[in-house]
């Protein structure tokens, strides 16, 4: 892979189906800055594809041709999961797969199957004092994995403005939440007119007796699918030892002698009912209200509250009232928010959060357009989200069916009326690019039918994409009207997300998550309990994008990056060169950023500028040009990047490549001068600095340079080498080396070396880890510093590190607490910190921390044997420059104890035949030696 390609792919994230600026970007002979006044110049649909007026009625769509010809021939196919024969109808296939996949845990979680599952997120609330705000304009949010919308009235139907204002609160997520000190969700008790008993302190006992709560039974997929029937009775039993939730409440069958586990109460309800059961002796019983169609769906139930007669603690206190009111509030929300549509609330939360915190980036029309979405019917919202999260772009109306959407046709009409979707029902005005996407909605058998209608021999060995390409080639033969009619005869009415909606929803997701790797599925993974995010404070007083123009330029740069990535996939070199030219022209229009001498750090906000994205495209383009041996062009781009980005850690890579490319062209003196000047640049660090030092020593021999550089002795320090012999399995050039170990088993060079140290040298224990174990140790030891309350580094609830971790600003902003903590580590407190952090945060995501690769015992042994001084030096290095030093560490970490509390450690870089140390690996070995570590290079020979 070309250097910079992987980083660019992460930046792009999920590829967009519609790029609004594609035509403008490539229509100008000389790339210039685009017109920012209007980024939605209309939908790509034209003619019959135009978005429909208010009176559009999808129920009145007419298919072209005889309706009897539209029916797909009856076929049976085998389920890829269970192997059962199922009807080939698309709806039957989808329904079967949804149930089949949800019953099996060993599967890949895709967006399609995630949205089908039921979720029970934790709902926790806490009032935050006004004086906790850091500044007058700051917004403080506690990180929360519960996603309760700030403005419930615009998300949940049926809530009045008055009720919404009563329920508005600050959110918090606290794993150690004490229910005895919980606060009210609303300022008053819920009204009994909603079917929920109003609680008064004066008559708690009488009002609570026989109180009912309408809720749902969840977690059926974990219970063995015990058969249930409407009217079946059950009891609620506490499950305090549940590993996933200490507040868990089991729903157990009330049949005599049965005690079968039927499921659980949802987490948000159980967190309030569990202390009522534990501390107030309440007993809950109930019955099944109805049985859903699918066995894993949430089951509607009714539970009845009773009072345990021999329990001494009274009910007349504020804590009890608070718990009961919060439980009632959860029930009310769930009444309007069935578990199967949690994704709908999550999506609406994204929109509302973006409207709240990024209002200055949106036009009035865009604000109205996004707000209008929250006013659509539930069915319309759910249908839009379903289509938006699928691949598309076109979908056959006849194949759209979801259990939570009551009327798909009506939902589609509501979306078409408001301009969120467009559709096609005949092919008279279908362009070739659109028809290609519509063709992809046909089955292989349907494509063969159309191909045979052209009186051409149909090779049954052709793949679907080959058939599509063949049919599209008929466009030039004058058969397009006939083909488009036959295609639409089979597909029926097709629908797709409108380009304006596509653009704005993508923008909303990007502004919410601030990266391309997260999307709506992030919420779902949290709701499922698959992912847990850390607790931190979002203290924001400065927006990422200061104005709309900056945002639009950033989006255009992302488009160029996506087009570049797509062109590399299709090997379209001409388009790749165009993308490089566009990115280069935008970089050249940016004035070099000037920094005062007092400013020692660069804000991470530069990562959200168009110039930075274009610089990544140019960097990838340089690697592309070097692959084509166009060194002169690469040199020009490198010089341009170095002149415009004066404070960037990538300067090391650019300077090194400039020196190398100059040498390729025979300009040795210029290459040497570039390397020497680079060593004066404080932004050139780690492996790049070592590489330039070695180039200076190699190119600067007499007579070019007579004076030996001062770093010569340091860079040429001798590193201990150990040789291990092994019987090779393969010796192919470029292939990973494989060997037989002493037991005759196949292994890599790292396992062979580890076996040597453990078995031959004696007493050593170790792991093959590279940088992984050290990043894990750093994350655990520095957890409270990484997630400290620092303003403007946490912007959403799904971050695994502060945004400034990869900048110099991380250390600068926290220097005092970092140095204080490192002194404690130096003095031998590391193991205590490690154990506490492991026990407190186990399973919580943090950048660099891998909970599965290493056990606590391994980490404790490593920390104990490495020692405090070395650990403190290593942690300081990561804190000061995480980006430069987060890769390239030695392969093996070895340790052995000399007593109960003391030992020694050794780091070993393993190299196979014909392998050599990279510059980053050499830099790490030298740096580790400076920190006091014992290091070796183990060379495996045949």
N, C-alpha and C positions, 0 to 999 in steps of 0.2 A: 504494500500500500504506500502511496506517495506520502511524503512527510507533510503533515498538516491535514490530511484527509479525514482521519478519525475525529480530530478536534472539530472540524467543520461539520461533520455529520451530527455530532452532539449539539452543536450550536443550532443547526436547522431543526432538529427534532423530527416530528412527524411531518412528512412532506404535505404541502398544501395542494388541494385539488385545483384551485383557481388562483392564479397570480395576476392581480389587477394591473401591475405595471410592466408585464412581460412585453407587450407590444410597444409601449413607449420606450422601454429600455433599448430595444433593438431596431427601432424605426429611424433613429437619428444617425446620420453618417458619422458624426463626431459626438460621442457620448457627452451629454451635459446634464446638469442637475435637472430633475424632473419638476413639472408643475405641481406644487403642493396644495393648490387651492381645492382640488376635488379628486379624491383617490377612488371614487366610485362612479365611474363614467357610464354606468348602466350595466345591465346584465349581458352576459355573452349570448343569451338566448335572443333570437330575433324571429320575426314573423310568428309562426305558430308556437314558438318557444317563449314568447313574451309573457311576463307575469300577468296573471289574469285580473280583470277588474273586480269590483266589489260583488257583482252579481254572479261571478263564476260559480258553477255548481258541478263538483266532481261526480255527483251521482248521475249527471246527464251526459257524461262522456260517451261518445260513440266510437266503437272500434271500426276501423276501415275494413271492409270485406265481410264475408259471411262469418257469423259468430261461431258456427260449427267448426270452422277451420282453425279457430284459436285454441282449441282444446289440445293439451299435451297428451300424447299417447300414454296409456297406462303402462307403467313399468315398475318393477320391484328392484330395490337396491339393498346392498348389505350395509348395515351400520358399521362405520369404521371403529367404533368403540366396543360394542358388545357382540357384533357379528349377526344380529337378528335381521331378518328380512322385513323391510318396511316399504310402504307405498311410496312411489317415486314422486308424488305430489310435494311441491316445495314446502307447503305449510306442514304437512305430515312429517317430512324429514326434519325441519327445524324444531318442531315440537318434541319429536323423539330425542333429538340430540340434546336439547335443553335439559330434559329429565335425565337422560343417560349420563351426560357429563357431570351434572350436579350430584349424582350418586357416587361418583368416583373421584377420589381425592388426587390421584396421580395423573394430573393433566396440566396442560398449559393454560393459564388463566388469560383468556383473551377478552377484549372489550365486549364481544357479543355475549359470552357466557356470564361475564361479571354482572351485566345489567339484569340478568334473569334471576339472580339470587336475592335472598332476603337478608336484610341487615338490621342490626340492633345497636346503634352507636350509643355512647355514653353521653348523657346530657347533664352538664354541671354548670352551675351559675354562681357568680359571686359579685357583689358590689365592690367596685374599686374606688377608693377615696379620691376626691378631686385633687388633693395635694400630692398624690403620687405621680402626677404628670410632670415630666421633666422640663417642659417649657410651655409657654402660653399656647403655642400652635401645635404642640406635640399630641400624637395619638398613641395611647398605650393600650396594648392588647396582650393578655396572657395567651401564649400558644395553646391551642385547643384542638383536639382531634374530634370534636363533636359537631362542628359545622352548623350551629343554629343561626339562622338568618337574623341580622340586626333588625330588619323591618319585616315582621311576620305578616303584616296585613297585605303586602304586595306579593307574598309568596304563597301563603295558605289562604284558600278561599274561605270566606265566612267570618273573618276577623275584622271587627270594626276598627276605626282609627283610635277610639278610646281604649279598646282592649289592647291594641298594639302598643300604645304609649304606656300602658300599665305593665306590659311584659318586657319592654325594652330594658336591656341590662348589659353590663360588661360580662365578657366570657372568660372563664379560666379553666385550665386543666391541671388538676392537682392529684397525683396518684395517692397521696396520703390524706385525702379529704376526710374531715371529721364530720360525720353527719350530725352529731350533737351540736355542732356550731354552724350548721348550714343556714343560708339566708333564704328569704322568700323570693319566689320568682315574680309574683305580682304583688301589688300593694294592697290587694283585698282578696277575700276568698272568692272562689269561682261561684257563679250563680247556679242555683239548683235548677233553673230553667233549662240548662244544657244537659240535664240528666245526671249531674254530679252533685252529691249532697253538700250543702253549705255547712261549714264547720264553725260553730260558735264556742268560745271557751266556757261559757256558762253551762252548756249542756252537751259536752263532748260525748258522754256515755250514750245518751239517748239518740243523738244524731248519727253516731257511728254504727250503731247496732243495725245489721242488715244492709249496710251501704254496699252498693255494687259498683264495679269498675268494668267497663267494656274495653278489652285490650286484645293482644294477640299472643299465641303460643309460637315460639320460634325455636330454632336449633333442631328441627326434626331430622336433619340429615346426620346428626350425631347419635341418634337413639335407636338405630336398627329398624326404623320405620314400623313401630308398633301400630297395629290397626286401630283406628278411632272411628267413632260414629257420633252424629249429632245427639246431644243429650247425655253423653258419657260424663260421669262425675270424676272429680280429681281433687287432690289436696296440694297445697304449696308447701314445700320443704326446703329449708335453708341448706345451701351447699358451700359452707365457708372455706373448704379446702380446695375448691375449684382453682386449678392453676391459671386459668385465664381471667377469672374475676372473683375476688373474695366476697363480693356481694351477691353472688349467683343464687337464684332461687329455682329449684327444680319443680316441675309439674309432674306429679306422680298419680297414677291411676288409683281411684278410691275403691275399686273392686276388692272384695274381701280376699285377703291372702295373695293378691296379685302384686301390688307395689311396683308396677311397670313404669319405667321412665318414659314419659310422653314427649318431653321437651323442656324448655326453659322460658321464663319471663324475659322480656327484652332488658338489656343492660340499663337503659335510662330509667325504666320503672323499678327494676330490682334495687338500684342504688338508694331509693327512697323507702321501699317497702322492707328491705332487709333490716335496717335499724328499728323499724316498727315491730318486726317479729322478734329481734334479739333483745331490745331494750324495753319494749312495752307489752310484750306477751300477746300480740295480736295473732289470730288464727285466720287463715284465708282458705276458703274452699270455692269450688266453682264447677262449671260444666262447659262442654263444647257447644258453641253456638251453631257452627256449620263446618263443613269439611271442604277444603279447596280442591280444585281439579287435580293439581299436581301434589304429590305426597310430600315434597320438600318445601312447599309454600307455607307462609305464615297462616296459622289457624285462628279464626276469630273465637274468642272465649269470653265468658263472663265470670268474674270472681266476686265472692261475697265476703265481706269483712266481719269478723266476730271478735269478742273480747274473752281472753282466758281468765276465768273467774278467780283462780288462786294466785294471780300475779299481783304483787304488792305495789309496784310503781304506778302512779297515777297518770292520767292523760291530760290534766289541766295545766299545761305549760306551753310556752312559746315554741320550744324545740319540736314538740309533737305536732303542733299546729303547722309549723313550717314544713315538716316532712310530709304531712298528709296533703297540704295544699300543692306542694311540688309534684307529688304523685298524681293528683287530679289534673294538674296542668299537662303532665306528660300524656295522660290518657286523652285529654282534649286534643292535643297536637296530633297524636297518632290516629285519632278519628278522622282528621282531614288529611293525614299523611300515612296511607297504608305502607307497610314495609316494602312492598314491591316497587314503589316509586321513589325510593330514597335518592336515586340519581337525579330526579327532577328537582328536588330541593337543593341538592349540591350545585346543580347547574345554575339555578336561580341565585344561589348565594354568590357564585362567581360574578354574575352580572351586577348584582347589587353592590358588592364590594368594590368592583371596578368603577361603577357610577359614583360611589361615595368618595373614593380616594384618588380617582383620576379624572374628575369632571373637567379639569382644565385642558385635557387632551382630546376631548370629544366635542364635535359641533352640536348645536341644538338639535339638528335633525337626527344625528346618531344617538344622542341621549334619548330622544323620543322613541326612536326605533327599538332600542334596547329595553326601555321601560315598558313599551307596548308588549314585549314578549311575556312579561310577568302577568299581563292582564288576559292573555289567551286562555282558552279552556284547558283543563288538565290534559285531555286527550291530545290537543294540538301541541302543547308543550312536550309531552312525552314522545309523540311521533317525530317532532323536529329533532329532539336529542338523539333518538334512535338512529335517524338517518344521518345526522351530523357525525356520529361516532363510528359509522360504518364506512367501508372503503368507497363504494359508489363509483362515479358520481350519480349515475342514473339507477333508478329502482323501478321494478314493475309493480304497479298498484295491486295486481292480482296476487302477488307473492308477499305482500306486507301484512303480517298478522302478529299481534302481540297480545298476550292475555290481559295486560293492564290497560290496554286501549280498547274502549267499548265500541266505538264507531270510527274506523279508520277513514272512511270516505268523508265523514263530517269533519274529522280532525284535519284532513288534507285541505278541505275547502276553507276552513278557518285560517290555515297557514297561507293559502293562495290569496285569500282576500286581503291579507295584511302584507303581502309581498315577501314572505319568507321562503316560498317555494315557487318553482315554475314547472310546467308539465308539457307534454306533447302527446297528441293523439293521432296525428297523421304526418306523413313524411314528406309533404310537398316542399317544405322550406328547411329541411334538415341539412345542415352542412356536414361535410365528410368527417371532421373531427368529432362532432357530436354523435354521428351515427356509429363511429367506431366504439364509443363508450356504450351506446345502446346495444350494439351487437354483443358486447361482452355479457349482457344480461341473459342472453339466450343459452340454452343447453346445447351440447354437442349434437344431439339428435336433431334439434331444430335447425341448427346451422347446416347440417347435412341435407335436410329436406329442401332448404332454400337453394343450396348448391346444385342439387339434383334437378330443380325446376329450371335451371339454366341449360338443361340438356347436356350437362358435362358429367363425365365419369367421376364418381365420388369414391375417392380412396379412403377406406375406413381407417387407415393407419394415420391419417392426418390429425394433428393435435388441434385443440380449440383455437389457439392463436394463429395457426397456419390457415385454418378455415376462415377466420376473421380477415386475415390479410388477403386471402384469395378473393373474398367477396368485395372488399374495398377496392381491389384492383379492377373490378368490373365497372367502377365509376367512370373510368376513361372510355369504356366501350359503349356509352350511351344507354346503359341499362339501369341507371340510378333510380328513375321514377318507379320502375317495376320492382326493383329491389327494396326500396324504402317502403313501398306499400306492403310487400310480403313480410318484411321485418316487423312493421308495426302491427300487422295482422296477428302475429304470434306473441309479441310482447304485450299488446294492449296498451293502455295508457301508462306512460312512464312519468316519473316525478323525480325532481332533484332539488337540492338546496339552492336558492337564489345566490348569485354571486355577492350581492351586498350583504346578505346574512352570513355567508361563508367568511367574508372578509372581517366583518365586525365581531363575529364570535371567535374567530382566530385571534383577533386583537385583544379581546377580553381575556381569553385564556393566557395569552402571552403576558399581559399586564398583571394578571393575578399571580401566576407562578414565576414570572420573570426568567424563564428558561424554556427550551424546546423539548426537554425530556419528560416533563410532567404534564398530565392532562386530567380529564375527569376521572379516569381510572385510579388516580392517586387517592381521591376520596374513598373510592370503593374498597381499595386494599386496606385502608385504615378501618373502615366500617366492618370489614370481615375479620379484623384482628390479625391480618397478615403482616402489616407494617405498623410500627409504633414510632412516632416522631418525638423528639425531645421537648422538654418544657423550657420556654424562654420568654422574655418580654419583647414585644414589638414596639419599640419607642421610635416613632417616625415623625420627623419635622421637615424633612427635605424629600421631595419626590425624586424618583429615578430619572424621569424625563421632565425637564423644566418647561418645555413648550411642545406644541403639537408638531411644529416643523421638525424638531429633533426626532420625534417618534416616527413620523412618516419617512424621513430619511433612513432611519434604522430599519424600518420594515422593507424599504426598497433594497437595502443592502442584503437583508436576509433572502429576498427573492433572487438576487444575483447569485448568492451562495447556493441556493437550491438548484438553480439552472446549471450552475457549474458542476454540482454533484451529479445531476441527471446526465449531463453531457459526458462526464467521465464514465458513467455506467454504460452509455451507448457508444463509447469510443468516437464521439463526434468532436474531433480535434479542432475543427473550424469554430464551433460554438464555444469550446473551451477558451480559445484565443480571444474571442469576442468578450467573454466574461472577464478575462484578465485585463483587457483593454478598458472595459467599463470601470472595473474596480480601481485600476491604476489612475484613470482620469479623475475619479472622485477623491482618491488620496491626494493627488497633486493640487486639488483645489482647497485643501485644508492647510491653514497656516500652521507652522510648527508651534507646538504648545510651549510657552515659556514658563519656567518655574523660577521662583526666587530662591536664593541660596539658603534661606531659612526653611524652605519647604522640603522636607526629607522624604515625603511619601506622596504617592499618586493615588487618588481616590479610585475605588473599584468602579465608580460610575463611568469611567472611560471605557469599560467593557460593554456599555450599553450605548455606544455611539456608532454612527454609520461608518466613520473613518476606521474604527477598530475592526468592524466586520469586514470592510473592504480590504483591510490589511491582511486578514486571514485568507481571503480569496487570493490576494497577490502572493502571499507566502506559499500557498498550495500551487499557484501558477509557476512560481520559481522552481519548485521541485519538478513540475511537469516539463518546463523548458529545459532543465538540466537533463532530464531523461531523454529529450530529443537532441541533446548536445548543442543547444542554442545558448551557449554560455554568454555571449555578448548581450543578448536580450535579458538574461537573468541578472547580469551585472548591473544593467541600467535600473531594473526594478529594485535590486538590493540597495543601491545607492539612494534611491528615492525613499525607501522605507527608513533608512538610517537617518536621513536628513529631516524627516517629518516626525518621527517618533523618538524623541530624545530621552524619554524616561520610560523605558519598557524593558522587561527582562528578556524579551525575545531578541534584543539587540545582540546578545551573545551568538545565537544561531545565525542571524543575518550577517554579522561580521565574519564568522567562520566560513560561511558559504561564499561570501565575497572574496575572501583570501584564497579559498580553494579554486573558485572559478577563474580568478586571475591567473593562478598557476597553470590551470588547464590551457589557457591561451598563451602561455609562455611569458607572462609578465611577472617574473620572479621578484624583482625589486619592489614593484607595486604591491604584490601579495605580501611580502615581508613587512612593508610599511603599514599596510592595513592591520596586520596582526599586532604589530608593536603599538599602534595607536589604540587598538582595541583593549590592550592591557591597562590603559589609562582610564578606561570607562568603568565607573563604579557599578553600572547596570549589567556588566558581563561577569557572570558568576559560575560557580560549580564546574560542570563538565566542559562548558564552552571556554571558560577561562583556562583550564588545564590544556585543552586542545590548542588554544592560541599560544600558550607558553611553549608547548612542544614544537609547534610550527616555527616559532621564533628561533628556538635552539637548532632546528634542522635547517632552516633556510638561511639563518644568520651566521653561518660559518665563514671564516676568513676565505676570500678577501672582502666579502660583503660587510661583515662586522668583525672587528678585532676584539672588542670588549665582551667578556662573558657576562650575561645578565645575572642580576643578583638572585633571581629565583632558581638558578640552575641547580644548585645543591639540593634545594627542597624538592623540586619536581623530579629529580633523579634518585631520590631515596630508594634504597633497596627494600623490596617487599619479599618476605619469606615465601619460598616456593616449596611445595611438596608434590611428589610424583607418585601416582597410583596407576597400576597396570590393570587392564581389563580386556576380556575377549570380546572384540567388536561383533555386533550383529549386522550392521550395515556401514557402508563407507561412501554413500552417495553425497555428492557435492550439494550443499544447501539443505540437506535433510537433517533432522534432529538426530544426534548420535544416540545409538542404543547399544547396550552391552549386556553380557551375561555376568551375574555376580557369582560369589563363591558357591551358592546353592544351585547354580545353573538356571536361575530365574532371570527373565529379561528386566532391564531397568535402564534409567537414564543416567547420565554422568553424575548428577547430584545425588541420586540414591546410592550409586556405587561409592562415591566419596564419603557419604554419611556412614555407610556400612564399614568402610575402612577405619574411620575415626572411632566408631563405637566398638568394633570387634578387635581391631589391630592395636590401636593405641591404648585402649582400656580406660574405663572410668568415665568416658565422655557420654553425654546424652545430647540429643539435638533434634532440630527440625529443619526441613527445607522450607524457607519462608520468604527470602528476598526482603522486600520492604514491608511486607504485610504485618509481621509481628511488631515491628517498630512503630508503625503508624497506629496500630491497635494500642500499644503501650502508651504512646503519646496522647491519644484520645482519652484513654481512661485516666491517666495521671492529671491531665489538664482539663478535664470535663467542665468543671465549674468556671474555668477561665474562658474556655471556648464559648460557653453559653452565658457569659456574664451580661449584665444589663448595660450594654453600650449602645448609644443612640445610632439610628440609621444604618444598622447592619442586618437587622431582621425585618423583613417586609411581608412575610406570609407565614402560615402555620405549618408549612411543609418543607422547611429548610433543615438540612442535616449539618449545617455549619454556617457561621456568619459570612456574609458576602465578602468581607475584607480578609478572610483567612489566607487567601492566595496573594495578598498584597503586603507591602512593608508596613502598611498602616495597622495591621493586626498587633504587631509587637509594640509599636509606638503608642497606640491608644490604651494599652494595658500594661505598660512597662513596669509600673510599680508592683502590681499584684503578681505579675509573672515572675519577677526577680525574687519577691518574697517567697513565693511557692517553690521556686527552684532552689532556694537556700534550704528549705525543709527537705526537699528531695536529696540534695547534696548531703545532708546530715543523717540520712538513713530512714526517712519516713515514706519512701516510695511504696514499699510493700503494703503498708497500712492504707495509703491512698488508693492503691490498686484494688484491694479487696473491697473497700467501701464503695468505690465506683462500680465495680462489677456487680455487687449485690443490689445496689440501688437502681442501676440503669440497665440491667441485663435485658437484651433484646431490643433496646431502643437504638434507632439509627443514628449514626454519627459518622461524619466523613473519615474514612481510613480505618474505622473500627470494624473488625470482622469477628462476630461472636461464634462462628461455627468452626473456623480453622484451628483455633487454639483453645485449650482448656485453661481454666484458672490456675491449675497446678503448674502447667508449662509456663504461663506468664509469671507466676510467683517465683519459680525457679530461675527464670531468665533475669528478673529484676534483682533477686537476691545475689546472684553470681556476678552480674555486671557491675553492681556497686553504685552508690549514690553519686559520686563525682562524675563518672562517665554518663550516667543517665541524665544528670542535670545539664551537662554539655550538649548531649544529643537533643534534649527537649528544647533548649535555647536555640539550637540551629533550626529546628522545625518551626519554632515560633517566629523567628526572624525572617525566614525565607522558605515557607512551606512549598511553594511552587517549584523552586529550583532543586530542592533536596528530597522530594517525595518519591523519587524513583531511583533505581540503580544501586541499591544496597547489596552487600554480599549475599550469596545464595543460602549459606548455612549459618545457623546460630548454634553453637555448641556450648555446653556448660558441664561442670562437675563440681561436686561439693567436697570440701576438705574437712568438714565438720557439720554440726547441725545448723549453723547460721552463716557460714562463710564458704566461699568457693571461687571459682574463676570461670571466665567465659572467653570464647574465641569466635571470631567471624571469619568465614572462609568463602572466597569466591572460587567457583569450580569452572574449569575450562576443559573442553574436550579437544581432540586432535584438530589442529588447524584453526582453533578458535583463539581470539585474542581479546584483551580487555578493551571495553569501550572507554571513551574519555570520561563519561559520567561515572563508570565503575572505578576508574583510576582515581578520580577526584574523591569519591567516597572513601576509598582505602586510605588515601593520604589524610583526609579529614579525620577519619576514625583514629588513625595513629596519633594525630595531634590531640585528640580528645582522651587518649590514654587506653584505647582498646587494643587488644592483641588481634592481629589480622594475618591471614595467610592466603596464598593463591594455590589451589590444588589443581594440578594438571594431570588429566587422565590420558594415558598412552596405551595404544594397542599392545 
